[in-house]
Amino acid sequence: MSRKRNMICKVCGCLLILFWFFSGSFAGHALAEGNEPSISGLLQFRYDGRYLSHGEDDDHKLRQMADITIKENKWGHYRFTLSGDMIEDIDSQDDDDQTDRTRTIHDTWNSFYHGYLYICQAELYELDRIKYARVGRQYVGHELATTHLDGFNLLLDLNLFGTRVKPFAYAGLPVRLYEDGGSFDAGEVGGGAHIFLDNSTKITLEHQFIEEKPDIAGTYGTSEKKRYQLSAFAIRRSFFNKRYGSISLFMLNNSPRHINTMFSALFDELDLDVDASYFYQFKEIDNMPTTVPPYTALTGRIKPYHLVTIDIMKGLYEDIWLSGGTELRLLDSGEEETDFNHSYNHEYLALIIENLPIRGLRFSLQADFWEVMDSNNEDTILTFGGELGYRRPEDIDISIGSFYSLYKYDYFMDTDEKTDVYTVYADARYYIQTGLYFDARYELDIYDIYEHRFIATVGLEI
């Protein structure tokens, strides 16, 4: 049997099994009665295929995803979460080949199970002063970048001297991101607190210790062991009604790493929404623990840069909006551009129309201006894109559209940098019955070659 025919048989067989298993009103049985445990979550089965115009590096995968939460209603303060993503590379000629696997950004690779495991945790929550206490494999994210570890994570809710304080602590073994091997090559301990000065102001302090061996992906140290200290200080404040701002400073080994500021305001009387942010990376990052940032091991050194973004949306009529904004990314003084690290300027203006002339119909048209900020500073690009869609909430959602990307990266399939990419796409979701749906998406990327991608998903919302 040919590889192509074998692949088609696998896809059809799995689809038939999934439809048979989830036929009927299965979603209704997940609702608990009385003190019985309740189950909620999402199950998905997906085919993901990529086809290149030159006939090389085609890729076909089957993905089976589960995200399940079980609550114990009798006790009322316990739940168990299991979230997994199992992947089968159905076009591989070598069953022992572990290199051709879909990589997702924060997920962990385990060659024994031929897939990824997101979360497997038991949790106590909302129990007296315990906001939550989690044990198991989990994501931990307070102010520092989200990490993935095997361990525990505790968050309390206290009132100290008239001030609300949420102290937290966590410790465990960082789960490696991209390589095989045991988890005992590293350790991570962290803690801090969210301090609420009043109803409008919150301060967050966090400090983290990480120790790992230099052979783990993402570490370029030469010593036998590498130790890191990561710190964060953040202030968030609400200004009047629906105005919000924050500033965060992040440290690496007691020196500034980057600063991030954000401001958002909604003016109801003007039907106007404004968002602005500024990011600055102080120094070149090339020696980082496996936990953060997730792209370091894939893209190498990230040079210092500034990033300014402004987005404004104004309502013109009840179902018509005008949106515009700018994104300015500048490498720091004297820095040279490299792959994955550029200076550029991007402005856009978009018109969005919904429910006209019929309810559920949506239409958007967008113009983009790009300026390449390289040494010649000569390239300017004006492009247009848009989307046409229709949604009937009870059973169908479809859309078609196109857009342009000056730089585009696909961390799921490869880590090559693509430039001047025109993308055409079509999406469709159909609810076969309540909770059971079918998704299909087609993408065509046009750059040096034509890249076709087709994704088909059957999902069950429990």
Secondary structure, 3 states (H helix, E strand, C coil): CCHHHHHHHHHHHHHHHHHHHCCCCHHHHHCCCCCCCEEEEEEEEEEEEEEECCCCCCEEEEEEEEEEEEEECCCCCEEEEEEEEEEEECCCCCCCCCCCCCCCCCCCCECCCCEEEEEEEEEEEEECCEEEEEEEEEEECCCCCCEEEEEEEEEECEEECCEEEEEEEEEEEECCCCCCCCCCCEEEEEEEEEEECCCCEEEEEEEEEEEECCCCCCCCCCCCCEEEEEEEEEEEEECCCCEEEEEEEEEECCEEEEEEEEEEEEEHHHCEEEEEEEEEECCCECCCCCCCCCCHHHHCCECCEEEEEEEEEEEEECCEEEEEEEEEEEECCCCCCECCECCEEEEEEEEEEECCCCCCEEEEEEEEEEEECCCCCCCEEEEEEEEEEEEECCCEEEEEEEEEEEEEECCCCCCCEEEEEEEEEEEEEEEEECCEEEEEEEEEEECCCEEEEEEEEEEEEC
